[in-house]
Each structure stands twice: as structure tokens, then as C-alpha cells.
Amino acid sequence: MSTADTALFEAERPALTALCYRMLGERAGAEDAVQDTWLRWERADHDAIENPRAWLRRTATRIAIDALRSARARRETYPGPWLPEPLVESESLGIEERFALAQECELALLWAMERLSETERAAFILREAFDAGYDEISAATGKSEAACRQLVSRAHTRLQESGPRFDASPDEVSSLLQRFMSAAAAQDHETALSLFSPGAIAYSDGGKKARAALRPLNGAAEIVQVLFAVTEKSAKMAETTPWTLELGHANGTPAIMRRVNGQVDFVITLAPGADGRIAWLYIMRNPDKLPT
């Protein structure tokens, strides 16, 4: 394989990583899919490939579809809610260059895409994130162009029904997040309850390696009750085990991290609903998915 072919692949690696991360919601899974794409590129007859970039994207999509099917089978036995792995950035944490494009996909959207079939997800991502034509989507999914149009349309409908908004500004998210954390620290139930939409839902992922709720918390009352109890325990823990909070971003969205003995212990972020209140709360506690 020529140096030019290698350089072309490396130039496309960030985009391929972003594509596979959007499909899988996992860093390691995305990197494995990109590596498999590289192996196929290495063996391919490059002279017979008219559009190398489209070929790479099509190949990566097919690999990611198969990987997602396998991942979903494994996740059926996952202890508690499975949440996508965050890409965290702060004053003390940076994002690797290969994931720079991937972090543009917010966690609420990654979570919502779990309700899509593998093919729906691929069609939606190719169309909306990469502006792919329906001819390319057809080649990647093995569906007709008309069927791909239906896949994308159906994906839009299902995502809009998920609850959280995907167009919230960083300032809106940051304000809600800090107001909720302040209310929790002050044990101000009334203020905290007023910040949540009636149908709000909170997810925490501990992966059976850290304490987390084993089911989603539904409604403002339950969310506030449980999280206030956790906050109270955290305050008591600080008497013997100091911890600090750090502002940052998770997939480009404002987030708050807690560090215990220098290690990130959790990441919290959220997404508002149509009423401007918190509709979706994300809490990552699984150490395998947290930055080190």
C-alpha cells in the first residue's frame, strides 16, 4: 500500500471515529471498528475504488452496524441502565485529536438513538451528521434509496418522541445544571422540584462497579428524593474523604465532575425539554467509562 493511501486513511480517521462513536456510543468499540476498517482498506484494490472517502465511510458503517448488533446483545445483561460513554473535557482533561469530531454528538442524542434499529441509526447518522446522499446511504445499508428516505424520516420521528431537546444552548444547560446542584447542596426541595419537567427521567450507570440506581428514576419527586439522599451522604463522606467538583463539558455540553482522591468519580449533565426545564438527567459512575 502506498504512502498516499495511508495518508488518506489517516486524514479520514477522525471522521470515521466520529461515525463509529455515534453508532456505538463507546470509545473502545469505535476504535475497534475503525481499526477493522483500516484492515479492509489495507487489503483493498485501491485502483478499483473510484471514491476512497465514500468507500471508507461505507465500510466503517457496515462494520459498525454489525458491531452494534453484537453490543446490544451483550447489553441485555448489563447491570442497570446502559449509558453511552462520555467524551469529557475540562481544564484538567483534554480530548484526543481522533475524537475531536466525535464529541460534537451530545449524550442525550446518543442515548435517544438507542431506540433506533441499527439500520435506522446508520441512515440517520450518515444523512444528518455527514450529509451523505441517499445513494451512499443505500450502498452502506443495503436498502433502496426510497427505503433509506423512510428510515431517516422514521428516525427523526422516534427521536422527537424521546423527550429531551437536542438544540439547547450551552448557557441553558449550564444554568439548569448549576441551579440544580445548588438546590441539592442546600437541600432546597421546592426549588429542585421546580426545575424538572413533569415527565423527567434520570439515568445513572454504575456498571456494577460503582453505586448507581438499577433502574431509571421517573418524575421530579422521585429524582429529587433519591439525588438529595445521595447528596446528603456525599456531604458526610467529605468529612473523611475529601472531594471536589469541577466544571467541564461532556460531548460539548456543560457538565459537572466530582473528583475523589484525584480520580473522576462521576459526570453529570442534562438536557431540557420543550418547557425549558430538565427532561433528562445523565449520571455516569462506571469507572470504565470515566476519564482517568
Phi, psi and omega in degrees: 000139185282163176298324180295321179293321177295317180296321179298316180297315182297326178293329181271350186304314179302319180291320178294321178295318178298317179299311183290325176294319177298325180286322191251334182070021182222138179293307184297318179298320179295316180294323178296318180295321178293321178296319176297323177297318178300317181297322178288323176296321181297326183268350187287156173273096187294332179294336182269358183262114183285320183233091184302319182295317178294322178298315180296317181294319179296316180295315179298321180297314180297319178296317181294323177299313179296320180295323180293320177301315179294318181297319181294326176296320178292323184289346178297336179252014180292136181285101182088188181296137172266129178239149177297150182285130182280151170254106193258137179223137178204188178298332182257354184231138178241164178258130177299148184303323183291343178254010183300318179283328183298326184291351179287347178268111185289155186296323180298322179289319176302316178297314182296327181291349176295339180278353179271151172291165181302317181288321176300317182296316180297315181297316180297314182295314180299319183285311189274325182267333185239003176054038180286146175286161182291339174293319178292318180297321178299315180295325182284325186260344183079014178254160176292161179298322179296319179294324179293323176299319178293321178300314181294316179298316180295322178297316178303314182298314183292325179289323178294335180275357187286337178118295182286156174273151179248011183243015182291141179284155176305322180296321180295315180294314182299318180297313179298318183295314182289325177295320179292316181296323178294318178296321179294317180296326180270359184054041180268088185298318184299313180295317181299315180299324183289345183275348185256143171292154181304323182260026182300152179221141181237136180239139172228139184239111177251347179058023183062018178244351177210153182294128180200157178294138182273003175211162177296148174265127186248128176086152184301317185298313181292318180300310182296317180302311183290314184289330175292323177296319178295319180297319179297319178294323179296321179297321178290323179298327182297340179293332181243333181232097183299143175218160180227154175256144183224130177280145178193204179224141173242113185055042176080356181257139179308138182213162175238133178245147171248136175249131175239121183053038176085348182261142176292124186258328173202161173230130179237134170212179186204172174221135178280164174261192182296335181273003179083000177260171184292123178252336187213125180240131185244126178228112178259123180236347181296116183298336179290342182250006181256150178293149180257000000 
